[in-house]
Amino acid sequence: MGETASAIFAWMEHQEAWAPLLFIGIHLLRPFLFLPVMLVCITGGVLFGPIVGSAYSVVGTMLSSLLFYRTIRLVPSGLKKLRSLKERWLNKHSHLTVKQVAILRLIPFIHFHLLSYCLLEISTDFKEYAKSSLFANLPLAVIYTSIGQWISLLSIPVMILFSGGLIGLCFIIRKKYEVFLWRDFFQTSP
Protein backbone atom coordinates (compact mmCIF):
# COMPACT_ATOMS: atom_id res chain seq x y z
CA MET A 1 0.00 0.00 0.00
CA GLY A 2 2.89 2.36 0.78
CA GLU A 3 4.41 1.92 -2.69
CA THR A 4 1.06 2.57 -4.34
CA ALA A 5 0.54 5.77 -2.34
CA SER A 6 4.09 6.91 -3.18
CA ALA A 7 3.47 6.29 -6.87
CA ILE A 8 0.18 8.19 -6.79
CA PHE A 9 1.75 11.18 -5.04
CA ALA A 10 4.77 11.15 -7.40
CA TRP A 11 2.41 11.16 -10.37
CA MET A 12 0.45 14.06 -8.82
CA GLU A 13 3.59 16.21 -8.62
CA HIS A 14 3.71 16.28 -12.41
CA GLN A 15 0.04 17.11 -13.00
CA GLU A 16 0.27 20.87 -12.19
CA ALA A 17 -3.29 22.12 -12.82
CA TRP A 18 -5.01 18.85 -11.90
CA ALA A 19 -2.92 18.23 -8.78
CA PRO A 20 -5.06 20.32 -6.38
CA LEU A 21 -8.27 18.66 -7.56
CA LEU A 22 -6.69 15.22 -7.34
CA PHE A 23 -5.36 16.00 -3.87
CA ILE A 24 -8.79 17.13 -2.65
CA GLY A 25 -10.26 14.02 -4.30
CA ILE A 26 -7.82 11.88 -2.32
CA HIS A 27 -9.13 13.55 0.84
CA LEU A 28 -12.64 12.46 -0.16
CA LEU A 29 -11.52 8.91 -1.02
CA ARG A 30 -9.26 8.64 2.03
CA PRO A 31 -11.74 6.65 4.18
CA PHE A 32 -12.16 4.07 1.41
CA LEU A 33 -8.40 3.82 0.82
CA PHE A 34 -7.76 3.49 4.59
CA LEU A 35 -5.30 6.40 4.51
CA PRO A 36 -4.84 8.37 7.73
CA VAL A 37 -5.72 12.06 7.57
CA MET A 38 -2.29 12.87 8.96
CA LEU A 39 -0.54 11.19 6.01
CA VAL A 40 -2.63 13.04 3.43
CA CYS A 41 -2.06 16.42 5.14
CA ILE A 42 1.69 15.81 5.43
CA THR A 43 1.78 14.93 1.74
CA GLY A 44 -0.05 18.17 0.95
CA GLY A 45 2.71 20.10 2.70
CA VAL A 46 5.39 18.25 0.76
CA LEU A 47 3.64 18.67 -2.61
CA PHE A 48 2.27 22.21 -2.35
CA GLY A 49 4.13 23.86 0.53
CA PRO A 50 2.78 24.77 3.96
CA ILE A 51 0.42 27.60 2.99
CA VAL A 52 -1.17 26.25 -0.19
CA GLY A 53 -1.06 22.68 1.17
CA SER A 54 -2.89 23.82 4.31
CA ALA A 55 -5.57 25.49 2.19
CA TYR A 56 -6.07 22.36 0.09
CA SER A 57 -6.13 20.18 3.21
CA VAL A 58 -8.75 22.42 4.85
CA VAL A 59 -10.90 22.21 1.72
CA GLY A 60 -10.43 18.43 1.52
CA THR A 61 -11.18 17.75 5.19
CA MET A 62 -14.17 20.09 5.10
CA LEU A 63 -15.62 18.38 2.05
CA SER A 64 -15.01 15.02 3.73
CA SER A 65 -16.82 16.23 6.88
CA LEU A 66 -19.73 17.66 4.90
CA LEU A 67 -20.00 14.45 2.87
CA PHE A 68 -20.06 12.54 6.16
CA TYR A 69 -22.92 14.76 7.41
CA ARG A 70 -24.98 14.09 4.30
CA THR A 71 -24.33 10.35 4.01
CA ILE A 72 -24.24 9.06 7.61
CA ARG A 73 -28.01 9.17 7.95
CA LEU A 74 -28.34 7.05 4.80
CA VAL A 75 -26.37 4.24 6.46
CA PRO A 76 -28.12 3.44 9.76
CA SER A 77 -25.69 0.62 10.57
CA GLY A 78 -22.75 3.04 10.33
CA LEU A 79 -24.53 5.54 12.56
CA LYS A 80 -25.30 2.81 15.09
CA LYS A 81 -21.68 1.61 15.01
CA LEU A 82 -20.32 5.14 15.59
CA ARG A 83 -22.79 5.66 18.44
CA SER A 84 -21.74 2.43 20.16
CA LEU A 85 -18.05 3.25 19.62
CA LYS A 86 -18.54 6.69 21.16
CA GLU A 87 -20.43 5.22 24.13
CA ARG A 88 -17.63 2.70 24.64
CA TRP A 89 -14.98 5.44 24.75
CA LEU A 90 -16.97 8.14 26.55
CA ASN A 91 -19.74 8.32 29.10
CA LYS A 92 -23.17 7.64 27.62
CA HIS A 93 -24.45 11.17 28.28
CA SER A 94 -21.25 13.19 27.84
CA HIS A 95 -20.60 15.36 24.82
CA LEU A 96 -17.29 16.70 23.59
CA THR A 97 -16.94 20.40 22.89
CA VAL A 98 -15.73 21.72 19.54
CA LYS A 99 -12.41 22.69 21.14
CA GLN A 100 -11.95 19.17 22.47
CA VAL A 101 -12.69 17.70 19.03
CA ALA A 102 -10.16 20.10 17.46
CA ILE A 103 -7.49 18.89 19.90
CA LEU A 104 -8.43 15.22 19.54
CA ARG A 105 -8.16 15.53 15.75
CA LEU A 106 -4.46 16.19 16.24
CA ILE A 107 -3.97 12.73 17.74
CA PRO A 108 -3.18 10.39 14.83
CA PHE A 109 -4.90 7.21 16.03
CA ILE A 110 -8.34 8.66 16.83
CA HIS A 111 -10.92 7.99 14.13
CA PHE A 112 -11.70 11.11 12.05
CA HIS A 113 -15.37 10.27 11.48
CA LEU A 114 -15.94 9.29 15.12
CA LEU A 115 -15.01 12.87 15.99
CA SER A 116 -17.25 14.08 13.15
CA TYR A 117 -20.05 12.10 14.79
CA CYS A 118 -19.31 13.89 18.09
CA LEU A 119 -19.68 17.22 16.25
CA LEU A 120 -22.90 15.97 14.69
CA GLU A 121 -24.34 15.25 18.14
CA ILE A 122 -23.71 18.76 19.47
CA SER A 123 -24.84 20.59 16.33
CA THR A 124 -28.42 21.65 15.87
CA ASP A 125 -28.35 22.03 12.09
CA PHE A 126 -26.12 21.80 9.01
CA LYS A 127 -24.85 25.37 9.31
CA GLU A 128 -23.67 24.87 12.89
CA TYR A 129 -22.08 21.53 11.96
CA ALA A 130 -20.22 23.19 9.08
CA LYS A 131 -18.86 25.94 11.37
CA SER A 132 -17.84 23.40 14.02
CA SER A 133 -16.16 21.22 11.40
CA LEU A 134 -14.22 24.16 9.99
CA PHE A 135 -13.02 25.11 13.47
CA ALA A 136 -12.08 21.49 14.27
CA ASN A 137 -10.41 20.77 10.91
CA LEU A 138 -8.34 23.95 10.69
CA PRO A 139 -5.72 23.05 13.34
CA LEU A 140 -5.40 19.53 11.93
CA ALA A 141 -4.72 20.74 8.40
CA VAL A 142 -2.41 23.61 9.36
CA ILE A 143 -0.31 21.74 11.90
CA TYR A 144 0.16 18.51 9.97
CA THR A 145 0.80 20.34 6.71
CA SER A 146 3.18 22.91 8.19
CA ILE A 147 5.28 20.75 10.43
CA GLY A 148 4.48 17.38 8.91
CA GLN A 149 8.08 16.45 8.24
CA TRP A 150 9.00 17.32 11.84
CA ILE A 151 6.22 15.10 13.21
CA SER A 152 7.14 12.23 10.88
CA LEU A 153 10.73 12.29 12.17
CA LEU A 154 9.71 11.91 15.82
CA SER A 155 10.30 8.65 17.62
CA ILE A 156 7.47 6.53 18.99
CA PRO A 157 8.04 7.55 22.65
CA VAL A 158 7.96 11.25 21.72
CA MET A 159 4.74 10.71 19.72
CA ILE A 160 3.17 8.95 22.73
CA LEU A 161 4.24 11.82 24.99
CA PHE A 162 2.85 14.37 22.48
CA SER A 163 -0.47 12.45 22.29
CA GLY A 164 -0.61 12.21 26.09
CA GLY A 165 -0.09 15.96 26.33
CA LEU A 166 -2.95 16.56 23.90
CA ILE A 167 -5.23 14.25 25.88
CA GLY A 168 -4.26 16.10 29.09
CA LEU A 169 -5.05 19.43 27.42
CA CYS A 170 -8.40 18.02 26.34
CA PHE A 171 -9.10 17.03 29.97
CA ILE A 172 -8.25 20.53 31.19
CA ILE A 173 -10.67 22.29 28.81
CA ARG A 174 -13.55 19.83 29.31
CA LYS A 175 -16.96 20.85 30.56
CA LYS A 176 -16.86 20.95 34.34
CA TYR A 177 -20.29 19.50 35.00
CA GLU A 178 -22.02 16.18 34.55
CA VAL A 179 -25.64 15.57 33.56
CA PHE A 180 -27.50 12.72 35.21
CA LEU A 181 -30.88 11.63 33.96
CA TRP A 182 -33.46 10.97 36.65
CA ARG A 183 -34.06 7.39 35.54
CA ASP A 184 -30.30 6.63 35.51
CA PHE A 185 -29.76 8.12 38.97
CA PHE A 186 -32.69 6.36 40.61
CA GLN A 187 -32.66 3.00 38.94
CA THR A 188 -35.60 0.82 39.74
CA SER A 189 -35.25 -2.91 40.12
CA PRO A 190 -36.96 -4.95 37.38
C-alpha positions as CSV (number, residue, x, y, z in Angstrom):
1,M,0.0,0.0,0.0
2,G,2.9,2.4,0.8
3,E,4.4,1.9,-2.7
4,T,1.1,2.6,-4.3
5,A,0.5,5.8,-2.3
6,S,4.1,6.9,-3.2
7,A,3.5,6.3,-6.9
8,I,0.2,8.2,-6.8
9,F,1.7,11.2,-5.0
10,A,4.8,11.1,-7.4
11,W,2.4,11.2,-10.4
12,M,0.4,14.1,-8.8
13,E,3.6,16.2,-8.6
14,H,3.7,16.3,-12.4
15,Q,0.0,17.1,-13.0
16,E,0.3,20.9,-12.2
17,A,-3.3,22.1,-12.8
18,W,-5.0,18.9,-11.9
19,A,-2.9,18.2,-8.8
20,P,-5.1,20.3,-6.4
21,L,-8.3,18.7,-7.6
22,L,-6.7,15.2,-7.3
23,F,-5.4,16.0,-3.9
24,I,-8.8,17.1,-2.7
25,G,-10.3,14.0,-4.3
26,I,-7.8,11.9,-2.3
27,H,-9.1,13.6,0.8
28,L,-12.6,12.5,-0.2
29,L,-11.5,8.9,-1.0
30,R,-9.3,8.6,2.0
31,P,-11.7,6.6,4.2
32,F,-12.2,4.1,1.4
33,L,-8.4,3.8,0.8
34,F,-7.8,3.5,4.6
35,L,-5.3,6.4,4.5
36,P,-4.8,8.4,7.7
37,V,-5.7,12.1,7.6
38,M,-2.3,12.9,9.0
39,L,-0.5,11.2,6.0
40,V,-2.6,13.0,3.4
41,C,-2.1,16.4,5.1
42,I,1.7,15.8,5.4
43,T,1.8,14.9,1.7
44,G,-0.1,18.2,0.9
45,G,2.7,20.1,2.7
46,V,5.4,18.2,0.8
47,L,3.6,18.7,-2.6
48,F,2.3,22.2,-2.3
49,G,4.1,23.9,0.5
50,P,2.8,24.8,4.0
51,I,0.4,27.6,3.0
52,V,-1.2,26.2,-0.2
53,G,-1.1,22.7,1.2
54,S,-2.9,23.8,4.3
55,A,-5.6,25.5,2.2
56,Y,-6.1,22.4,0.1
57,S,-6.1,20.2,3.2
58,V,-8.7,22.4,4.8
59,V,-10.9,22.2,1.7
60,G,-10.4,18.4,1.5
61,T,-11.2,17.7,5.2
62,M,-14.2,20.1,5.1
63,L,-15.6,18.4,2.0
64,S,-15.0,15.0,3.7
65,S,-16.8,16.2,6.9
66,L,-19.7,17.7,4.9
67,L,-20.0,14.5,2.9
68,F,-20.1,12.5,6.2
69,Y,-22.9,14.8,7.4
70,R,-25.0,14.1,4.3
71,T,-24.3,10.3,4.0
72,I,-24.2,9.1,7.6
73,R,-28.0,9.2,8.0
74,L,-28.3,7.1,4.8
75,V,-26.4,4.2,6.5
76,P,-28.1,3.4,9.8
77,S,-25.7,0.6,10.6
78,G,-22.8,3.0,10.3
79,L,-24.5,5.5,12.6
80,K,-25.3,2.8,15.1
81,K,-21.7,1.6,15.0
82,L,-20.3,5.1,15.6
83,R,-22.8,5.7,18.4
84,S,-21.7,2.4,20.2
85,L,-18.0,3.3,19.6
86,K,-18.5,6.7,21.2
87,E,-20.4,5.2,24.1
88,R,-17.6,2.7,24.6
89,W,-15.0,5.4,24.8
90,L,-17.0,8.1,26.5
91,N,-19.7,8.3,29.1
92,K,-23.2,7.6,27.6
93,H,-24.4,11.2,28.3
94,S,-21.3,13.2,27.8
95,H,-20.6,15.4,24.8
96,L,-17.3,16.7,23.6
97,T,-16.9,20.4,22.9
98,V,-15.7,21.7,19.5
99,K,-12.4,22.7,21.1
100,Q,-11.9,19.2,22.5
101,V,-12.7,17.7,19.0
102,A,-10.2,20.1,17.5
103,I,-7.5,18.9,19.9
104,L,-8.4,15.2,19.5
105,R,-8.2,15.5,15.7
106,L,-4.5,16.2,16.2
107,I,-4.0,12.7,17.7
108,P,-3.2,10.4,14.8
109,F,-4.9,7.2,16.0
110,I,-8.3,8.7,16.8
111,H,-10.9,8.0,14.1
112,F,-11.7,11.1,12.0
113,H,-15.4,10.3,11.5
114,L,-15.9,9.3,15.1
115,L,-15.0,12.9,16.0
116,S,-17.3,14.1,13.1
117,Y,-20.1,12.1,14.8
118,C,-19.3,13.9,18.1
119,L,-19.7,17.2,16.2
120,L,-22.9,16.0,14.7
121,E,-24.3,15.3,18.1
122,I,-23.7,18.8,19.5
123,S,-24.8,20.6,16.3
124,T,-28.4,21.7,15.9
125,D,-28.3,22.0,12.1
126,F,-26.1,21.8,9.0
127,K,-24.8,25.4,9.3
128,E,-23.7,24.9,12.9
129,Y,-22.1,21.5,12.0
130,A,-20.2,23.2,9.1
131,K,-18.9,25.9,11.4
132,S,-17.8,23.4,14.0
133,S,-16.2,21.2,11.4
134,L,-14.2,24.2,10.0
135,F,-13.0,25.1,13.5
136,A,-12.1,21.5,14.3
137,N,-10.4,20.8,10.9
138,L,-8.3,23.9,10.7
139,P,-5.7,23.1,13.3
140,L,-5.4,19.5,11.9
141,A,-4.7,20.7,8.4
142,V,-2.4,23.6,9.4
143,I,-0.3,21.7,11.9
144,Y,0.2,18.5,10.0
145,T,0.8,20.3,6.7
146,S,3.2,22.9,8.2
147,I,5.3,20.8,10.4
148,G,4.5,17.4,8.9
149,Q,8.1,16.4,8.2
150,W,9.0,17.3,11.8
151,I,6.2,15.1,13.2
152,S,7.1,12.2,10.9
153,L,10.7,12.3,12.2
154,L,9.7,11.9,15.8
155,S,10.3,8.7,17.6
156,I,7.5,6.5,19.0
157,P,8.0,7.5,22.7
158,V,8.0,11.3,21.7
159,M,4.7,10.7,19.7
160,I,3.2,8.9,22.7
161,L,4.2,11.8,25.0
162,F,2.8,14.4,22.5
163,S,-0.5,12.4,22.3
164,G,-0.6,12.2,26.1
165,G,-0.1,16.0,26.3
166,L,-2.9,16.6,23.9
167,I,-5.2,14.3,25.9
168,G,-4.3,16.1,29.1
169,L,-5.1,19.4,27.4
170,C,-8.4,18.0,26.3
171,F,-9.1,17.0,30.0
172,I,-8.2,20.5,31.2
173,I,-10.7,22.3,28.8
174,R,-13.5,19.8,29.3
175,K,-17.0,20.8,30.6
176,K,-16.9,21.0,34.3
177,Y,-20.3,19.5,35.0
178,E,-22.0,16.2,34.5
179,V,-25.6,15.6,33.6
180,F,-27.5,12.7,35.2
181,L,-30.9,11.6,34.0
182,W,-33.5,11.0,36.6
183,R,-34.1,7.4,35.5
184,D,-30.3,6.6,35.5
185,F,-29.8,8.1,39.0
186,F,-32.7,6.4,40.6
187,Q,-32.7,3.0,38.9
188,T,-35.6,0.8,39.7
189,S,-35.2,-2.9,40.1
190,P,-37.0,-4.9,37.4
